[in-house]
Amino acid sequence: MTNSVMSAGPPSATDRPLGNPQGSQPTRVLLLGSGELGREICISLIRLGAWVCAVDSYQDAPAAQVAQSSKVLPMTDPEALRALITEIRPDLIVPEVEAIATDQLEWAAKQGIQVIPSSGLAAMCMDREALRTFAHDTVGLDTTPYRFAQNPEQLRLGAEQVGLPCIVKPVMSSSGHGQTMVRTWQDLDEAWRVAQTDARAGGHEGRPCRVIVEALAPLAHELTILTVSSSAGIATCEPIGQCQEDGDYQQSWQPAGLDQAILEGATSMARRLVLAMTNLARKQGETGWGVYGVEIFVLKDGRILFNEVSPRPHDTGMVTMISQRLSEFDLHARAILGIPVRQEDLELMLPPGWSAASKAVLTRGEGEVTFTGVPRVLSEPGTDLRIFSKPEVHGQRRMAVALAEGSDQDEVRRKTDRMVQGLHARVGIKTEHKSRGRSERQNRI
């Protein structure tokens, strides 16, 4: 099920010079964040002839291994980020992570650089308070009951108003960082401490990080609606089902396999939100183009609630690398370069009645990681694997994703389970001489 809606007078497609990234006038893209999603975005941009500089806080990040240029930089440092933008002189800035000095994105936009999706939207989507206020109060989307708190006393009052159990999150965080499930009143002090410790941007000028306290919704399903804003308007992918653990993606599948009325309601909600965001960007003189990952809650009573939106390709959307003719990364690259993305570009490439699934491969330990068991895992029909080539793991880290397709959704999901179980991660302590003198241990994933 897919739909297309035109935004109010979308800007004309920009005809950027593509095809000679080492030439005198390439289209230059500054990619802020070089993880596994950034790597795929980078590949999609390079395939269209763009020049990409991949930036992250550590050496040899996944996207840095494939980009024409790379930099290591603390992207939350305003002076360092401005100096980099001045040095690179990009045509586009593409944020792939939240931990960015957003004031420099606003500065870049004023210099005529295209910020994806816009400097204002990038900042808003990094701030749960600004985003929830826009989605609920401006767009009119239904959400779980919520309150914001500036201190432990306000947190307790907010918890009393939304009721227990509830979830406490920093307004500036992502992927479950700083998030706590509060089941008893005694849990509130620890929830406040965790939020302050793990927030992406904690104290500012001595002030604590604000938090959002949300009622725990009686969830039946979680959906991601990948929604594309381009020069052709707004279009939506087939809804994706997903499951998370501690706020982080574990598995996703497409199609979602739910009642048609639920899917249509969720898709309509995503279209409304992204259309409003695109129009807001246009009012500020920017495009709003790109892929948005809109997260939707489906409650046990059938109600549909907005949860969050990511203004970039979404973790759960990695399933599109096996399910769609154009992956979410291809769609993002096309949209931000001004290439029209029409509804037919979002079609599934699966046979009728088939499903696809993805599952994260998590590795635990300390040191470099290599995998064995890959030939055996990929010997099963309808499977694929993306190894992210991250240089090291410290604790737990997502190092690959298993992809599968087939005629039965439950079996396809089990197939990705088998793939993950069949991989063996060898975690070794990094030394100066990588090939010798290494302490190693092997884990079954």
Summary of the structure (lengths in Angstrom):
residues: 445
radius of gyration: 21.5
end to end distance: 35.0
largest distance: 62.9
contacts: 1591
relative contact order: 0.13
helix: 32%
strand: 31%
